[in-house]
Amino acid sequence: MKTLNSIEEVRNQIRQWKSEGCSIGLVPTMGYLHEGHISLIQRASENDRVVVSIFVNPMQFGPNEDLASYPRDFERDSRICERNGVDLIFSPEPEEMYGSEFYSYVD
């Protein structure tokens, strides 16, 4: 199982798998995986490769919601992914997802 943090690295890996004729299942999460996530991973396993994204998205938190207190345990999540046959974890930082030029918000 690989863990990648950059969009470009993930794109390259997906391109390689697709060039090999692989189908790819994606399970997008904010981490702190539970039984619901595991069932999605198992369903995604109908594909040749499974990718789980773990990204606590700051844009999903309102002004009175505490992003800092959102539960995170990457090591635990990694173990769950590995036990369930995940091929790749994509775990970017907010700066990777939004970049320095990001300026759009929707209320």
Residue, then its C-alpha position, 0 to 999 in steps of 0.5 A: m500500500k502506498t501513501l501519497n500526498s501530492i495531486e501529481e503523484v496520484r495522477n501519475q499512479i492512476r495513469q499507470w494503472k489505467s495504462e495497465g487496463c486497471s479499473i479504480g475505485l475511490v473512497p473519499t473520506m475525512g479520515y477517522l474511518h469506521e464501519g461505513h467507510i470499511s463497507l465502501i472500501q469493500r465495495a470499491s474492491e470490485n475494482d482492480r485498484v482501491v484508492v482512499s482519500i483522507f482529507v480533513n477539508p477545512m472548507q467543510f467547517g463553518p465559522n463556529e465549527d472547530l476544525a482543530s477538534y475533528p478526530r484524526d488518527f492517520e496511523r489507525d486509518s492506515r492500518i484499517c486501509e491495509r487490512n482491507g486491501v487498499d492500494l493507495i491512500f491520498s492524504p494531502e495537506p490543505e495547501e496541496m488542495y487549494g494552493s496559494e492562488f485559491y480565493s473562491y468561497v461559496d456561502 
